[in-house]
Amino acid sequence: MIAGATVENRAIASRGTSAAAIHRMVERALDRHGIAGGLAVDLGCGKGDLAAVLTGRFQEYAGVDAVRFDGFPPNGLFLRANLDAERAPLPDACATLVAAVETIEHLENPRAFVRELTRLAKPGGWVIVTTPNQTSLLSLATLALKGAYSAFQDTDYPAHITPLLELDLRRIFTECGLRDVSVDHTHRGRAPFTARHWPAWLSRRFPERLSDNLLAAGRKP
Protein backbone atom coordinates (compact mmCIF):
# COMPACT_ATOMS: atom_id res chain seq x y z
CA MET A 1 0.00 0.00 0.00
CA ILE A 2 1.36 3.43 -0.89
CA ALA A 3 2.24 5.90 1.82
CA GLY A 4 -0.83 7.68 3.15
CA ALA A 5 -3.24 5.20 1.56
CA THR A 6 -4.51 3.76 4.85
CA VAL A 7 -8.05 2.47 5.04
CA GLU A 8 -8.88 5.44 7.27
CA ASN A 9 -7.58 7.89 4.69
CA ARG A 10 -9.52 6.13 1.93
CA ALA A 11 -12.67 6.34 4.05
CA ILE A 12 -12.15 10.07 4.65
CA ALA A 13 -11.51 10.63 0.93
CA SER A 14 -14.93 9.13 0.17
CA ARG A 15 -16.56 11.96 2.19
CA GLY A 16 -18.96 9.39 3.64
CA THR A 17 -21.86 10.10 1.29
CA SER A 18 -23.57 8.58 -1.74
CA ALA A 19 -25.83 10.03 -4.42
CA ALA A 20 -29.61 10.03 -4.07
CA ALA A 21 -29.93 7.91 -7.23
CA ILE A 22 -27.93 5.16 -5.53
CA HIS A 23 -30.20 5.20 -2.49
CA ARG A 24 -33.26 5.03 -4.76
CA MET A 25 -31.70 1.98 -6.41
CA VAL A 26 -31.32 0.36 -2.98
CA GLU A 27 -34.96 1.16 -2.20
CA ARG A 28 -36.06 -0.58 -5.40
CA ALA A 29 -34.11 -3.69 -4.42
CA LEU A 30 -35.69 -3.71 -0.96
CA ASP A 31 -39.16 -3.37 -2.46
CA ARG A 32 -38.55 -5.95 -5.19
CA HIS A 33 -37.34 -8.63 -2.78
CA GLY A 34 -39.52 -7.68 0.19
CA ILE A 35 -36.51 -7.15 2.46
CA ALA A 36 -37.55 -5.85 5.88
CA GLY A 37 -37.51 -6.55 9.60
CA GLY A 38 -34.84 -7.17 12.21
CA LEU A 39 -31.33 -5.77 11.90
CA ALA A 40 -29.86 -3.92 8.92
CA VAL A 41 -26.06 -3.72 8.83
CA ASP A 42 -24.40 -1.03 6.69
CA LEU A 43 -20.71 -1.78 6.02
CA GLY A 44 -18.72 1.23 4.92
CA CYS A 45 -21.57 3.32 6.33
CA GLY A 46 -19.90 6.73 6.10
CA LYS A 47 -22.26 9.33 7.55
CA GLY A 48 -25.03 6.74 7.78
CA ASP A 49 -27.18 8.31 5.05
CA LEU A 50 -28.56 4.87 4.19
CA ALA A 51 -30.36 4.81 7.54
CA ALA A 52 -32.94 7.24 6.15
CA VAL A 53 -33.75 4.74 3.39
CA LEU A 54 -34.12 1.93 5.93
CA THR A 55 -36.31 3.81 8.40
CA GLY A 56 -39.63 2.03 8.91
CA ARG A 57 -38.36 -1.16 7.28
CA PHE A 58 -36.01 -2.48 9.98
CA GLN A 59 -36.08 -2.43 13.77
CA GLU A 60 -32.35 -1.82 14.18
CA TYR A 61 -29.56 -0.15 12.18
CA ALA A 62 -25.82 -0.73 12.67
CA GLY A 63 -23.12 1.07 10.70
CA VAL A 64 -19.54 -0.15 10.36
CA ASP A 65 -16.64 1.97 9.09
CA ALA A 66 -13.00 2.78 9.70
CA VAL A 67 -13.90 6.27 10.94
CA ARG A 68 -16.99 7.80 12.50
CA PHE A 69 -18.22 10.72 10.42
CA ASP A 70 -20.09 13.69 11.84
CA GLY A 71 -23.81 13.29 11.25
CA PHE A 72 -24.05 9.56 11.93
CA PRO A 73 -27.64 8.86 13.09
CA PRO A 74 -27.87 9.18 16.89
CA ASN A 75 -30.27 6.23 17.12
CA GLY A 76 -27.95 3.95 15.13
CA LEU A 77 -25.20 1.69 16.46
CA PHE A 78 -21.74 2.65 15.16
CA LEU A 79 -18.99 0.04 15.12
CA ARG A 80 -15.40 0.72 14.05
CA ALA A 81 -13.50 -1.76 11.87
CA ASN A 82 -10.81 -1.84 9.20
CA LEU A 83 -12.75 -3.72 6.54
CA ASP A 84 -9.54 -4.59 4.70
CA ALA A 85 -8.15 -6.51 7.68
CA GLU A 86 -10.85 -7.15 10.30
CA ARG A 87 -14.21 -8.76 10.70
CA ALA A 88 -17.08 -6.49 11.60
CA PRO A 89 -17.62 -6.75 15.38
CA LEU A 90 -20.96 -8.50 14.96
CA PRO A 91 -21.96 -12.16 15.33
CA ASP A 92 -22.56 -14.59 12.49
CA ALA A 93 -26.01 -14.69 10.88
CA CYS A 94 -27.29 -11.60 12.72
CA ALA A 95 -28.84 -9.44 9.99
CA THR A 96 -31.80 -9.48 7.64
CA LEU A 97 -29.95 -7.04 5.37
CA VAL A 98 -26.22 -6.55 4.96
CA ALA A 99 -25.52 -3.61 2.66
CA ALA A 100 -22.30 -2.10 1.30
CA VAL A 101 -23.13 1.08 -0.60
CA GLU A 102 -20.21 2.39 -2.66
CA THR A 103 -17.74 0.57 -0.40
CA ILE A 104 -16.33 -2.44 -2.24
CA GLU A 105 -14.35 -0.29 -4.70
CA HIS A 106 -12.44 1.19 -1.72
CA LEU A 107 -11.22 -2.20 -0.50
CA GLU A 108 -8.34 -4.48 -1.45
CA ASN A 109 -10.07 -7.89 -1.58
CA PRO A 110 -13.65 -7.91 -2.91
CA ARG A 111 -14.09 -11.67 -2.49
CA ALA A 112 -13.07 -11.60 1.15
CA PHE A 113 -15.38 -8.65 1.66
CA VAL A 114 -18.43 -10.38 0.16
CA ARG A 115 -17.63 -13.45 2.29
CA GLU A 116 -17.81 -11.15 5.31
CA LEU A 117 -21.13 -9.71 4.15
CA THR A 118 -22.44 -13.25 3.71
CA ARG A 119 -21.23 -14.24 7.17
CA LEU A 120 -23.32 -11.49 8.73
CA ALA A 121 -26.52 -12.32 6.83
CA LYS A 122 -28.89 -14.72 8.52
CA PRO A 123 -30.40 -17.61 6.49
CA GLY A 124 -32.94 -16.01 4.18
CA GLY A 125 -31.26 -12.63 4.63
CA TRP A 126 -29.97 -10.48 1.79
CA VAL A 127 -26.65 -8.98 0.75
CA ILE A 128 -26.66 -5.78 -1.33
CA VAL A 129 -23.57 -4.20 -2.89
CA THR A 130 -23.40 -1.06 -5.03
CA THR A 131 -20.39 0.21 -6.96
CA PRO A 132 -19.52 2.37 -9.99
CA ASN A 133 -20.68 0.88 -13.30
CA GLN A 134 -17.63 0.17 -15.44
CA THR A 135 -19.65 -0.67 -18.58
CA SER A 136 -21.41 2.68 -18.84
CA LEU A 137 -20.67 4.68 -21.98
CA LEU A 138 -18.95 7.27 -19.79
CA SER A 139 -16.65 4.73 -18.19
CA LEU A 140 -15.89 2.87 -21.43
CA ALA A 141 -15.14 6.12 -23.28
CA THR A 142 -12.88 7.27 -20.45
CA LEU A 143 -11.09 3.93 -20.49
CA ALA A 144 -10.55 4.15 -24.24
CA LEU A 145 -9.23 7.70 -24.20
CA LYS A 146 -7.51 7.93 -20.81
CA GLY A 147 -6.58 4.33 -20.04
CA ALA A 148 -8.62 4.07 -16.82
CA TYR A 149 -12.28 3.75 -15.88
CA SER A 150 -14.19 6.95 -15.16
CA ALA A 151 -14.33 6.49 -11.38
CA PHE A 152 -10.72 5.26 -11.20
CA GLN A 153 -8.73 8.20 -12.51
CA ASP A 154 -5.71 9.57 -10.65
CA THR A 155 -8.03 12.05 -8.92
CA ASP A 156 -10.01 9.11 -7.46
CA TYR A 157 -6.92 7.30 -6.15
CA PRO A 158 -6.30 6.01 -3.50
CA ALA A 159 -9.97 6.24 -2.48
CA HIS A 160 -11.11 4.02 -5.37
CA ILE A 161 -8.77 1.07 -5.91
CA THR A 162 -10.86 -1.92 -7.11
CA PRO A 163 -13.05 -1.61 -10.22
CA LEU A 164 -15.57 -4.42 -10.69
CA LEU A 165 -17.78 -5.39 -13.60
CA GLU A 166 -21.31 -6.74 -13.27
CA LEU A 167 -19.88 -10.11 -14.30
CA ASP A 168 -17.38 -9.96 -11.43
CA LEU A 169 -20.12 -9.27 -8.89
CA ARG A 170 -22.30 -12.09 -10.19
CA ARG A 171 -19.36 -14.50 -9.99
CA ILE A 172 -18.34 -13.37 -6.51
CA PHE A 173 -21.89 -13.58 -5.15
CA THR A 174 -22.28 -17.08 -6.58
CA GLU A 175 -18.89 -18.18 -5.22
CA CYS A 176 -19.96 -16.96 -1.77
CA GLY A 177 -23.06 -19.15 -1.89
CA LEU A 178 -25.64 -16.41 -2.46
CA ARG A 179 -28.77 -17.28 -4.41
CA ASP A 180 -31.31 -15.38 -6.52
CA VAL A 181 -28.58 -12.95 -7.61
CA SER A 182 -29.91 -9.93 -9.48
CA VAL A 183 -28.44 -6.68 -10.80
CA ASP A 184 -29.99 -3.22 -11.09
CA HIS A 185 -28.72 0.17 -12.23
CA THR A 186 -29.30 3.74 -11.08
CA HIS A 187 -30.95 4.85 -14.35
CA ARG A 188 -28.92 8.02 -13.97
CA GLY A 189 -25.67 8.64 -15.77
CA ARG A 190 -23.50 11.41 -17.11
CA ALA A 191 -22.91 11.77 -20.83
CA PRO A 192 -19.21 11.35 -21.70
CA PHE A 193 -17.04 14.44 -21.25
CA THR A 194 -19.95 16.74 -20.35
CA ALA A 195 -21.65 17.88 -17.15
CA ARG A 196 -25.03 16.77 -18.51
CA HIS A 197 -26.91 13.61 -17.57
CA TRP A 198 -28.84 11.37 -19.91
CA PRO A 199 -32.64 11.85 -19.90
CA ALA A 200 -34.24 9.59 -17.30
CA TRP A 201 -36.41 7.78 -19.86
CA LEU A 202 -33.37 6.96 -21.96
CA SER A 203 -31.35 5.71 -18.98
CA ARG A 204 -34.23 3.44 -17.97
CA ARG A 205 -34.31 1.98 -21.48
CA PHE A 206 -30.55 1.36 -21.65
CA PRO A 207 -29.57 1.04 -17.97
CA GLU A 208 -26.29 -0.83 -18.40
CA ARG A 209 -24.83 1.78 -20.75
CA LEU A 210 -26.39 4.94 -19.31
CA SER A 211 -26.12 4.44 -15.55
CA ASP A 212 -23.17 5.55 -13.45
CA ASN A 213 -23.67 2.92 -10.73
CA LEU A 214 -25.01 -0.60 -10.34
CA LEU A 215 -26.32 -2.84 -7.58
CA ALA A 216 -26.00 -6.58 -6.99
CA ALA A 217 -28.35 -8.36 -4.57
CA GLY A 218 -28.22 -11.97 -3.39
CA ARG A 219 -30.03 -14.10 -0.79
CA LYS A 220 -28.29 -16.33 1.73
CA PRO A 221 -29.93 -19.79 1.67
C-alpha positions, 0 to 999 in steps of 0.5 A, spaced: 500 500 500 502 506 498 504 511 503 498 515 506 493 510 503 490 507 509 483 504 510 482 510 514 484 515 509 480 512 503 474 512 508 475 520 509 476 521 501 470 518 500 466 523 504 462 518 507 456 520 502 452 517 496 448 520 491 440 520 491 440 515 485 444 510 488 439 510 495 433 510 490 436 503 487 437 500 494 430 502 495 427 498 489 431 492 491 428 492 498 421 493 495 422 488 489 425 482 494 420 484 500 426 485 504 424 488 511 424 486 519 430 485 524 437 488 523 440 492 517 447 492 517 451 497 513 458 496 512 462 502 509 456 506 512 460 513 512 455 518 515 449 513 515 445 516 510 442 509 508 439 509 515 434 514 512 432 509 506 431 503 511 427 507 516 420 504 517 423 497 514 427 495 519 427 495 527 435 496 528 440 499 524 448 498 525 453 502 521 460 499 520 466 503 518 473 505 519 472 512 521 466 515 524 463 521 520 459 527 523 452 526 522 451 519 523 444 517 526 444 518 533 439 512 534 444 507 530 449 503 532 456 505 530 462 500 530 469 501 528 473 496 523 478 496 518 474 492 513 480 490 509 483 486 515 478 485 520 471 482 521 465 487 523 464 486 530 458 483 529 456 475 530 454 470 524 447 470 521 445 476 525 442 481 519 436 481 515 440 485 510 447 486 509 448 492 505 455 495 502 453 502 498 459 504 494 464 501 499 467 495 495 471 499 490 475 502 496 477 495 499 483 491 497 479 484 496 472 484 494 471 476 495 473 476 502 469 482 503 463 479 500 464 473 504 464 477 510 457 480 508 455 473 507 457 471 514 453 477 517 446 475 513 442 470 517 439 464 512 434 467 508 437 474 509 440 479 503 446 482 501 446 488 497 452 491 494 453 497 489 459 500 486 460 504 480 458 501 473 464 500 469 460 498 462 457 505 462 458 509 456 462 514 460 466 509 463 468 505 457 469 512 453 474 514 459 477 507 459 478 508 451 481 515 451 484 515 458 486 508 459 482 508 466 475 507 468 471 513 469 471 512 477 478 510 477 482 516 474 488 519 478 483 524 482 479 518 485 486 514 487 487 512 492 480 512 495 477 508 489 482 502 488 478 496 485 473 496 479 468 491 478 464 489 472 457 486 473 460 479 471 465 480 477 459 481 482 455 475 479 461 471 480 463 473 486 456 472 489 455 465 486 462 463 489 460 466 496 453 461 496 448 467 495 442 465 491 437 469 486 442 474 484 440 480 481 443 486 478 440 493 477 442 500 475 441 507 477 438 509 471 442 516 472 448 517 468 452 522 465 454 523 458 461 522 456 465 528 457 460 533 459 456 535 465 449 533 462 446 527 464 442 522 460 434 523 460 431 519 465 427 515 460 433 513 456 437 511 462 431 506 464 431 503 457 438 502 456 440 502 464 447 498 463 450 503 458 447 509 461 447 508 468 453 511 473 452 505 478 449 498 479 447 494 484 447 486 486 443 483 490 443 476 493 439 471 498 443 467 503 440 460 503 
